């Protein structure tokens, strides 16, 4: 299966305090109607570090049931230890994930390239499903070095990377790695979707495709059709939206989802829902951004 296109980094819906497989199933059905190409469950937006094992398995199984074979399912499997990550990979394979996204461990090994190399090569040797690397310095305070990514990309079971650094230079260098072999680059920053795609990235995995999947699918289609004026206008709207709500994080994403009639639920403690004033502000920002892109309606 080829991994490419627009991929929501799905929220995990917490309804009445529990992770809801039913709500995940319902949300995926709506995103499918918009035309996204695949799904990531348990990325950073999915609050994966707040889930216990039983919740993870129930939600992932619901996602797999909702996703047709024409679309791919990525499961976030990263943990601080190689041992736990392997266990997560085994569960993900049993529950139907097509591939795994594995974030860089950071607690003891931040900045330790040798430890990162051992971690990822051990995983790649033993994982029953392919692995995509995940570098997200906003949360780990560590960026996997591009030369190490290039080295790891030589392993046949390491098939791609999600780069959420927000650094266009890094994205360009990794597109070069993609061109050299069977390796896939996904841009993680919503602000880099357009430049990454026009330079050859395979797609965009982003939290903002939860709340504005229409905009991202339209951007993808515009790039495929070489309508770069339209694509650039969409990117400007996305960047404007990100600037207004990005700092509010997952609570803002869930507030907009709930407003749209999706089942975002609430974030899990210690995160908290937005207060009413903040929720109104982010919903207004979302409306403004969507209004710029009237042609997809």
N, C-alpha and C positions, 0 to 999 in steps of 0.2 A: 504494500500500500504506500502511495506517495503522500507525504505530509506537506501540505501547502494550503495557503488561503487565509481566510479570516477565522480566528479561533477565540471565542470568549474564554477568558480566564474566570470560570464560573464562580459566583458566590456560593457558599454553602448556606441554604436557608435554615435558620433556627426559628422554629415555630413553637411557641409556648416552652421555650427553653431547651428543646431537643432538635437535633439535626433531623430534617424531614426528607426522607427519600421521595415521598409523594410530591412535595413541592419542587424538588430537583427535577423529577420526571416532567412535571407540568411546565417548568421554565424552559427545559430543553425543547419541548414540543413547539413553543412559541419562537424560540431562536431558530429552529429548523425552518419555520415558515418564512423567515426573513431571508434565508439563503446563506447562512454561515457554512463553513466547510468542515469544521471539526470542533472539538470541545476539549478544554483542559479542566479537569476536576482536581481540586486540592493544590492549586497554585497559591501564591501569596494572598490573592483576593479570596480564596476559599477557606481562609482561617485554619489551614491544615494542622497547625501546631496546637490548636485548641480541641482537636477531635480525638476520641479514644478509638481503639481498634474496631470495636463493633460498629460504631457510627461510620467509620471510614468504609467498611465493607458494605454496609447496607446502602449508603448513598452511592457508592460506585456501582453496585449491582443495579440500582434504579436507573442510573445514567446509561449503563449499557443496554438495559431493556428499552430505553427511550430512543436510542441512537441507531439508525439503520446502518446496514453494512456499507452503504455508500459514503458514510462519514466516519471519521476516525475519532477515537477516544484516547486522550493522553491522561495519565494519572500522575499527580505529584507524589513522589515516593521518597523524597529526601529526608534524612534524619541526621543527627550529629554523629552517630556511630555507623560504621560500615555494616555491622551486624544487624542493626535495626533496619537500615535501608534495604538490605537483602531480604529481610522478612517482608517489608512493604512491597518489594518487587514481586515476590512470590504470590502474595495476596492479590496484587493488581493483575497478574497474569491469570490467576484462577478466576477472577471476577470479570475478565473480558477486556481489559485495557489493551490497546494496540501497541502502545509504547509508554515509556515512563519519562517524566521530567524530574531531574535530580538536582536539587539546589546544592551549592557548595557548602560543606560543613564549615562552621566559623568559630565555634566556641573556643576550641584549643588550636585549630589549624588555620586560622585566618592568616594569610600571607605566607603560609608554608607550602610552597609549590610541590615539594617532594611528598608531603602527606596527601595533598589533593590528588597527585598522580597515582599514588598507591590506592587511594579510595576509589577513584573512578575506574582504574584498570581492574581492580578486584571485582567491582560491580559488573563491569562489562564482561568479564570472563565467566561470571556465574549467573547473570540475570537471564531469566527465561524469555524476556521481551526486550526489544531495542531500547536504548537510552538516549535521551536528549539532555545535554548539560544545561544548567540554569545558573546564570550569573546575575545577581541582583544586589548591587552594593548598597542600595538604600536601606536594606534590611540586614545584610551580613557584614557591611563595612569592608567588603573584599571583592575585588574584581578578578576573576580567573584570567590569568595572563593570556593574551592572544597566542603567543608561541606555544603555550601549553595546550590550548584548545586545538591548535593545528596538529600537535603531536597526538593528542587523544583521538582526533578525528581519523587517524589511521586504523583504529580498532574497528573491525567490522560490525560490532554491536553498539558502537557509539555513532548515532546517525544524524545528530544535529545539535543545535544550541538555541536557547532563548536568551538573547542579550537584552537585559533591562538596565543597562548602564546609562542610557541616554546620550552616549558618546558616538557621534556619527563616524568619527575616524575608526573606532573599533568595529562598527558595523561594516564599513567598507572593507577592512582587512579580513573580516570573516566571510564576506561575500566572495572574496578571492579563494578562501578555503573551500567554500561550497563549489566553486567552479572547478576546483582541482580534483574533485571526486564525489563519491556518493555521500554527501553531507548536506544538511539543511539548516539555513539560518532563518530564525524568526525574530523580528524586531519586537521588543517588549514595550518600549516607550511609545505611547500614542502620538507623541510629537514627531516621531521619526518614521511613521508608517509610510507616508508618501515618498520621502527620499530613499528609504530602504527598498521599497517596491520597485521604483523606477530604475534603481541600480542593480536589481536582480535578486533581492531577498525572496525567499519562498513564501513569506506571509507575515502576518502580525498576530501574535498572541497577546491580548490586552484586556485589562479590567474594563476599559471603556466600551468594549463590544458587548458587555452586559447591558448597558443602558442606552447605547446608540448603535445597535448592530446594523441598522439601515445605512448609517453614514459610512461605516467601515466596508460593508458589502458594496455600496455605491463607489467608494474609493477604489476598491479592488477591481470592480468592473471597468471603471474609467481608465485605470492603468492598463488593463488588458486590451481595451479598445483604443489606447493611445490618445485618449481625450485628456491631455495633461492640464488644460485650463480648468476643466471641471474637477479633476483630481486635486489640483492645488487649492481650489476654493473649499473643497471638503476638508483638506488638511488644515486650512486656516480656521475653519469652524471647530474642528476637533481640538486644535491647540488652544483656542480661546476658551473652550469648555474646560480643558484640563487646567488651565491657569486659574480658573475661578473655583473649581471644586477639588482639584487634585490634592491639595494639602489636607482636606477633610477626610480623605481615605475611604475605607470600607463603609463607615456609617453614611457617607454621602451617596455612595453607589447604591446601598440598600434603600435609602430614602427615595431615590429616583425610581428604582425598580418597583417599590411599593406603590408609588404614585402612578406608574404606568400600568398597574394591574398584574405585574409579575409577583411572585411570592419570594420577596427578598428576606422577609422576616427581620429580626433584629441581629445586630452583632452580638458576639458572646463576650461576657466579662473576661478581662477588664475593659474591653471596648464598650462604648455606650452609644445608644441612638442619638441622633442630632436632636437638639431642642427644636421647638416649633419654628422659631424665627430662622434658625440656620437651615432647616429643612425647606422652608419656603424660598430661601435665597438660592439654594442649589437647584431646586426645581425650576426657578425662574431662569437660571443660567442655562439649564438643559433646554428649556423651551426656546430661548434666544438662539442657541447654537443650531437646534433643529430647524428653526425658521429660516436660517440662512440657506438651507438645503432643500427648498420646497420642491425641487424637480423630482425627488424620489417619491413624493407622496402620491 
